[in-house]
Amino acid sequence: MDWGVPRCVAAGRDNRAVYPKPQVSYDAIVLSGGAGRRLGGLDKATLAVGNRTLLDRVLAACADAGRVVVVGPARETERAVIWTCESPPGGGPVAAVAAGLPLTVADVVAVLAVDLPFLTAATVARLAAAAAGDGSDGAVLVGDGDRDQPLTAAYRRDALVRRLAELGDSAGQAMSALVRGLRLVRLPDDERAGEDCDTPEQLANARARAGREGDAR
């Protein structure tokens, strides 16, 4: 994700969808402070795919989370969330995790980018269950090219706390630095739930896919 300077305001309203309960209780942190540079500076979170914004689509996939913390500028949303900003503003994804983590309480925390239009509650529950398994510090989806997607993932909260303490200053750190050394379960992305929208082409492809699949959501 690209990161700009967020402006924090008030929380949204609650209109959560109903999904089967997950096997593991979890909280979620949604990283929504990107500057959208590769999208010409557009506010990525507010862009629509189907009948919902990217942010609301990810929030729908977190319907079973105990707490949902969104890091970035507060916007109107379909469900109530906890808003916060990273320090310094625009400090990157690890700084965003550092800002959101103290507002969570569950042993497992999903960490999700805002631009995942096809993320589902089932995928998040699968990540949370794998993260809670014996000997695991977390679970990540594996995308095209056998590439780990650390922002489509769930982690044990204590593992994130430990790694943040070991890193020290979180500003400007890459997610690869945060998860280095963690024991991660790698889950295949069979549903293509981890497809993101970093570029105009990817956004157009997502809208076309939603149209083909009748995915108005």
C-alpha positions in Angstrom: 0.0 0.0 0.0 1.0 3.6 -0.5 0.8 5.8 2.6 -0.1 9.5 3.0 -1.1 11.8 5.9 -4.4 10.8 7.4 -6.9 13.0 9.1 -8.8 11.5 12.0 -12.5 12.3 12.7 -15.5 10.4 14.1 -16.7 6.8 13.9 -19.2 5.2 11.4 -22.5 3.5 12.0 -23.3 -0.1 12.6 -25.1 -2.2 9.9 -23.1 -5.4 10.0 -24.0 -8.4 7.8 -24.7 -11.9 9.3 -22.3 -14.7 8.8 -21.7 -18.1 10.5 -19.7 -17.7 13.7 -15.9 -18.4 13.2 -14.2 -21.2 15.0 -11.7 -18.8 16.7 -12.5 -15.4 18.3 -10.5 -12.6 16.7 -10.1 -8.8 16.4 -9.2 -7.1 13.2 -7.0 -4.1 12.1 -7.7 -2.6 8.7 -5.0 -0.5 7.2 -6.7 2.4 5.5 -4.1 5.2 5.5 -2.7 4.8 2.0 -2.2 7.8 -0.3 -3.3 5.9 -3.4 -0.3 7.2 -5.4 -0.6 4.6 -8.1 -4.3 5.5 -8.4 -3.6 9.1 -9.0 -4.0 10.1 -5.4 -7.6 8.9 -5.1 -8.9 7.9 -1.7 -8.7 4.1 -2.2 -11.0 3.3 0.7 -13.9 5.2 -0.8 -13.6 3.6 -4.3 -16.6 1.4 -5.2 -16.5 -2.2 -6.4 -20.0 -3.5 -6.9 -22.3 -1.6 -4.6 -19.9 -1.0 -1.8 -16.7 0.9 -1.2 -13.5 -1.1 -0.8 -13.5 -0.2 2.9 -17.0 -1.5 3.5 -16.3 -4.7 1.6 -13.4 -5.5 3.9 -15.4 -4.5 7.0 -18.1 -6.9 5.8 -15.5 -9.7 5.7 -14.7 -8.8 9.4 -18.3 -9.1 10.5 -17.4 -11.7 13.2 -14.5 -9.8 14.7 -14.9 -8.8 18.3 -13.3 -5.4 17.6 -12.4 -3.8 14.3 -9.8 -1.0 14.3 -9.4 1.0 11.2 -6.1 3.0 10.9 -6.4 6.0 8.7 -8.8 8.9 8.0 -12.3 8.3 9.4 -15.0 7.9 6.9 -18.7 7.0 6.8 -19.0 3.2 7.1 -21.7 0.6 7.3 -20.6 -0.7 10.7 -19.2 0.8 13.8 -15.5 0.6 14.1 -12.7 2.1 16.2 -10.7 4.7 14.4 -7.1 5.6 15.0 -4.1 7.0 13.1 -0.5 5.8 12.9 2.3 7.9 14.4 3.8 9.6 12.6 1.0 10.1 10.1 2.0 8.4 6.9 4.5 6.2 8.8 3.6 3.1 6.8 2.0 -0.3 7.5 4.0 -1.3 10.6 3.3 2.0 12.2 -0.3 1.4 11.4 -0.2 -2.0 13.1 1.5 -0.4 16.1 -1.3 2.2 16.4 -4.1 -0.3 16.0 -2.8 -3.2 18.2 -3.3 -1.5 21.6 -7.0 -1.1 20.8 -7.4 -4.9 20.3 -8.0 -7.5 23.0 -8.3 -10.9 21.3 -5.5 -13.4 21.2 -5.7 -13.5 17.4 -5.7 -10.3 15.3 -6.4 -10.2 11.6 -4.3 -7.6 9.8 -5.9 -6.5 6.5 -5.3 -4.0 3.7 -8.2 -1.9 2.8 -8.1 -2.8 -0.9 -9.3 -6.4 -0.8 -12.6 -6.4 -2.6 -13.1 -10.2 -2.7 -12.1 -10.9 0.9 -14.7 -13.0 2.6 -15.7 -13.8 6.2 -14.8 -17.5 5.5 -11.3 -16.5 4.4 -10.7 -14.4 7.5 -12.0 -17.2 9.7 -9.7 -19.6 8.1 -6.7 -17.4 8.7 -7.7 -16.8 12.3 -8.1 -20.6 12.9 -4.7 -21.3 11.4 -3.1 -18.5 13.4 -4.5 -20.0 16.6 -3.0 -23.4 15.9 -0.3 -25.0 18.1 3.1 -23.8 17.3 1.9 -20.9 15.0 2.5 -17.2 15.3 0.1 -16.4 12.5 -1.2 -17.3 9.1 -0.9 -15.6 5.7 -2.5 -16.0 2.3 -0.2 -17.0 -0.5 -0.9 -15.3 -3.8 0.4 -15.5 -7.3 4.0 -16.4 -7.7 4.0 -18.1 -4.3 4.1 -14.6 -2.7 3.1 -14.2 1.0 0.6 -11.5 1.6 1.2 -10.2 5.1 -1.7 -7.7 4.9 -4.1 -10.6 4.2 -3.2 -12.4 7.4 -4.0 -13.1 11.0 -1.4 -13.2 13.8 -1.2 -14.0 17.5 -1.4 -10.8 19.3 1.5 -11.6 21.6 3.7 -12.3 18.6 3.0 -8.9 17.1 3.6 -7.2 20.5 6.9 -9.0 20.7 8.0 -8.1 17.2 7.0 -4.5 17.6 9.1 -4.2 20.7 12.1 -5.9 19.0 11.8 -3.5 16.0 11.7 -0.3 18.1 10.8 2.6 15.8 8.0 1.3 13.6 8.0 4.3 11.2 8.9 3.4 7.6 9.3 -0.3 8.4 8.1 -2.8 5.9 5.7 -5.6 6.9 8.4 -8.1 5.9 10.5 -6.7 8.8 7.6 -7.1 11.3 6.9 -10.7 10.4 10.5 -11.8 10.0 11.2 -14.8 12.2 7.5 -15.5 12.9 6.2 -19.1 12.5 3.6 -18.6 9.8 1.1 -21.0 8.3 0.9 -20.3 4.6 -2.6 -20.8 3.1 -3.3 -21.0 -0.6 -5.5 -18.3 -1.9 -7.9 -20.6 -3.7 -10.7 -18.0 -3.8 -8.5 -15.2 -5.0 -9.6 -13.3 -1.9 -6.2 -11.6 -1.7 -6.5 -9.7 -5.0 -5.9 -6.0 -4.3 -6.5 -2.7 -6.1 -3.2 -0.8 -6.2 -3.5 0.4 -9.8 -6.2 1.6 -12.2 -5.9 -1.7 -14.1 -6.4 -3.7 -11.0 -9.4 -1.6 -9.9 -10.9 -2.1 -13.4 -10.3 -5.8 -13.2 -12.0 -6.0 -9.8 -15.0 -4.2 -11.0 -15.2 -6.4 -14.1 -14.9 -9.5 -11.9 -17.6 -8.3 -9.5 -19.8 -7.8 -12.6 -19.1 -11.2 -14.0 -19.7 -12.9 -10.7 -22.8 -10.9 -9.8 -20.9 -9.7 -6.7 -22.7 -6.5 -5.8 -22.3 -7.1 -2.0 
